[in-house]
Amino acid sequence: MARGCGRFFCTAGRGLEPFLAREVRARLGATQVDCVSGKVFFSTEAEPGELRRLKSGERLFLLLKRHPPLAVSRDRGRMLHEMKSLVLEEPESWLDVLSVWRKLHGGKGQKDGVCEESQLPLKRRAEEETNGATKRLKAEQETEVVSEEGHAKAGEKQVAAESSGGEECWAEGKMCSEKPPQGSEEQPAGREQPSFRVSCRCSGAIAKVLPSQELGRALGIALMKQFGWRVDLRDPELEVFVHLNDIHTVVGIPLFRLSLASREYIRTAGLRSTIAWAMASLADISAGACVLDPMCGLGTILLEAATEWPDACYWGADISDSQLEGADANIRTAGLGDKIELLKASVKEYFVWEGLLCCC
């Protein structure tokens, strides 16, 4: 299997899904590309460096599960049971994806915002994390684990107390026992168990019945029992992302800790970088072209264009001194002073643009 071979999905801003679909095909040679609202699913053999170059996406995930939406029921315990069964119905798929995740990260420590394996022994990590507050939190979570087990034996007709919706990490502010359960044989021998957390997002009709935090806690406990993974809500090596809505149920592992939309070459953010890149791509910039942004603001579109298509000449203008100062700082941070020229001018002054265009 190729080093980066796998099935992925990437989140995108509303309306940017077509741009992302075209980009993964062109940049990554992706196949089996499928767009839905807010996400693009695809397969590729690209390596991490190539995957990180995506410009129109937000967060990139290794795909674990993709299923039709969970049936909404008044029996919340039954819904939790169905969701846990769905997530854990094929344990080997988890191990396959985890293997790809390890290969993509090369078995190294956490660097450059990539979620990678820690080299610290389990015992040392546990000792470092233990303090007075953590002990109290562990005691609270142990009570919830006992309660969860009791609900499971009773057919899961009762569940833990409700919490607020939205995207939540499993039992945020609470820690469960880090001791792996007895009898777990899913992980390869000699392989250190990764620390993890579960982040859930419920939207649509299901969000009215099943709170995100409650679902995350139930799935976290189930994964801990199944694989013997350690819980770490502060700095996990592995994050499990679960999204339930009216379209589908998706489970994945973020490949990078930082969003793809984070640009190290932008000092002061203006227009969202993914939108700026999409707008620049519509200009069909070719080598030797002269590109003018008459209301450049902080220069985000020019930065995205000059970074992606460096063999062109770029001009930016704005009437605001503060915007031009911000744009100049961004350009200097990106090291593109030889590619982008700025001037103060009003878009209403047609003769300025006419003269500039003639010079170009």
N, C-alpha and C positions, 0 to 999 in steps of 0.2 A: 504494500500500500504506500502511495506517495506520502511524503511527510505531512503535507497540508490537506490531504484528501478528506473531504467531509461534506456534510450538509449543513448549511448555515441559514440564518435569517438576520436581516439588518432592519432596524427601525428607521423611519424617515418622517419628516414633517409632512403635514397634509398637503397634497398636491405635488410633492417631490418624488413620489413612488416611480413614475415613468423615467425620471432622470436617473434615479438609482438603478433601475432595471437596465437601462442602456449602459450605464457605467460599469456594472458588474460584468456584463457581456463583453464590453470593449476592453476593460482594464484587466479583468481576471479570467477571461475566456470561460465564463460561467455557463452552466447548462441547467436545465430544469428550472428556469426562472419563472416565478409565480408571484404576482403582485396582489396584495389585499390592502385595505385601508390601514396605513401606518406601518406596513411591513413589506419586505421583499424577501422571498425564500429563493435559495439557489444552491447549486452544487459547484464546487471548484477544487482544484488541486493547488491553488496558490499558497504561497508561504506567508508567514506573518508580516514581513516587510511589505509585500504587495497588498495584503488585506488592509493594512493600516493606511494605505494611500487613497482609500475611498474618500471622496470629497462631498458627496451628496447625502451620506448616511449619518445616522446619529450613533447608535450603539450596535455592535456586532456580536452575534451569539452563535455558538455551536448548537444546532437543533437536536433536542432530545426526543420530544414528543410533539405531534401536531394532530389534533383530533377535532371532531365536530363539537359544538358548544355543549357544555354540561346541562342536562335537563334540570330546569328549575323546579324545586319541590318545597313544600312547607316543612318537610322533615329534614331539618338541617343536618342531623346526625347521619342520615342516609346519604345525603349529598357529600359529606366529608368522607364517608366510607367509600363511595363510588370514586371520588377524586383520588384517594390514596391507592385504591386498586388500579386505577388507570395509570397513575404515575409509576407504580412499581410492578406492573403486570409483566414486564420483560426486563428483569435485572441485568441480563447480559447486554442490553442496549446501553445501559448506564456505563458498564465497564468498557464497551467499545468506544463511546464518546469520550470517556475519561482518558482512554489510551490516546486518542487523537489529541486531546487537550494537552497531555503530557508531552507528546511528540512536538506539537507546535511550540511549546515553551522550552524544549530542550532539557528539561529536568533541572533548570537553574533557579536561583532565588528570585524574589520580586525585584524587578528592575524596570525603569522607564514606564511605569504605570501598567505593566503587564501582570495579570494574576498568575503567578508561577509558584512552584513548590518551595516551601521553606526548608532550610537545611538544619534547623534547630531540632533537637530530639524532643519527643513528646513530653517527657517528664520536665525538661527545662522550660518549655513553653508554658506548661501548666503552672509551674512554680512562679514564673514571672507575672502571670495574669492573676494570681491569687492575692487578694487583699480584703480588707474588711467589707467594702461595698460589694465585691464580687461574691463573697461568702453568703451575704444576705440574699443576693439575687439568685444564687444557686439554690438556696433553701426554698425560695418561692417557686422556682421552676421545677424542683423535685416534687413539690406538692402537686403541680399541674401534670407532671408525668404520671403520678399515681392516679390522679383523677382521670387522665386520658385512658389509662389501662382499664380502669373500672368501667368507663363508658364503652370501651371496645367489647368487654365481656358481656355487657348488657345489651349488645346489639347497636351500640353507639346512638342511642335515642336521646341522650343528653350530651351537651357539649359545654365547653368553658364559656365564661362570661363574654359578652359581646364587646368589641372595641371598634374604633373608628375605621372607615373604609379608606380607599386610596392605596397607593403602593406603599407597602410596609415591609420591613424586615421581620423575620420570624421572632416573635416575643421580644420586640424592641425594648431595650433596657433590662432584659432578663437573660440569665445564662443558665443552661442546664448542665448536669454533670458531664465532665469531659471524659469520664472513664468509658471506653468502648464496651458495648454489651457483649456478654459471653456468647460464644458459639458462632460469631460472625465469620464466615469463610468466603465472602464474596471477593475480598481484595487479594491480589497475588501475594504469595509469601515473600517476605523481605521488603515489601513496599510500605512506606510510612503512610498512615491514614491521613488524608488531607483534612484541614479544618474547613468548615463551611458555614453558610447561612442561607436562609431561604427568603427571597424578596417576592412578594405577591402583589398583583394588581388585579382587582376585580372591577369590571365596568359593565354597564348595561343592566339588564333585568337581574342578573345574578348578584350584583352588588347590593341589591335591596334585601337579599336573603342571607348571603354568606359574606361576612366581613373579611377583608384581606388578611388582617393580622391573625384571626382565628384559623383561617385556612393555612397560612404560613406556619403557624405553630404545629398544627396537626401533621403537615407534610414533613416538617423538620424532625419531629419525633419519629415518624415512620422511617425516614432515611437514616437516622442515627441507629435505629434498631436493625435495619436491613443490612447496612454496610459497615457500621462501627465507626463512622466519621465523627470527628470532634466538632463541637459547636464553637464558633468564634464570631460574635456579632460585630466586633470592632475592626478587626483586620484579618478577614478570612482569606485562605488561599483559593477557595472555590466558592462561587456564588451560584445559587440555583434560582433562576428567574421563572416565575409562573404568571401567565396572563390569561384570565378568563373573561370573555365577553360574549356578545350575542352572535359572533361570527365563528369563533373557534376557541379551542383550548391549546395553549402553546407553552412548552417547557423548554428552557435552554440554559446554557452556561455562557456568561459574557466572556469574550475572548480577551478583551482589553479592559483594564480598570477605568481608563479615561474615555470619554466620549470621542468618537471620530471627529466631531464638530469642533473640538478643542484644537486651536492652531497655535503652535508655539511661536510662530512668526507674527502674530497679532498682539500688540501690546495693549491697545484699548479697543474693546469690542464695540462695533457699531451694528450694522446690518448682520443678521445671522449668517455665519460663514457658509453654511450649506446653501442658503438662498442666493448669496452673492456668487458662489461658484456656478449654480444653475443659471443665473442670469448671464454670467460671462460666457458660459458654454453656448448660449443661444446666439451670440455674436459671430460664431463660426470664425474665430480668429486664426489667421494664417501667418506664416513667417513673413516679416517685412511690413505687416499692416500697421496702421496708425490708429490707435484706439483712444477715443475721447469720452470721458465721463464729465458732463457739464455741471453736475451737482454731486460731487464725489463724497461729500461728508467726511467721514473718517478714512475713506479710501479703501473700504473692504473689498469692493468689486474689483478695483484695480489691483489690489494685493493678490486676490485669488486668480485673476487673469494672468498677471505677470509671473506668478509662481508656476502656473500650469502651462502657459504658452510664453516662454521667455524670449522667443525670437521675434518680438514685435515692439513697437514704440508706444508708450502710454502717457496720456496727459490727463490731469485731473484739475478741476476748478471748482471753487465755491466762494460764496459771498461772505461766509462767516470766518472770522479770524480764528476762533477757538476750534472750529472743525478742521481748518487747515493745519493748525498746530498739532492736533491729534493725528491727522493723516501723515504729517511729516514724521512724527514720532514712530508711527507704525511702519512707515517706509524704511526708516533708519534701522529699526529693530529687525526688520526682515532682510536688511542688506540689499535693498532694491533701489537705492538712490540713483543708480546708473540706468535704470529702466523706466522710472516714473518721474515725470515733471509736474510740479504743482504751480498754480497761479491763482490769484484772487481776482474774480470777475463774476459778473451777473449774467445769468442765462438770458436775461431780457435784452442784453446788449448784443444784438445780432451781429453787428459789424465786427465784434471781437472774435466770434466763432468763425465768421466768414474769412477774416484775415488769417486766423490760426489754421483753418483747413487749407487755405491756399498755400501757406508755408509748408504744410505737410505734403 
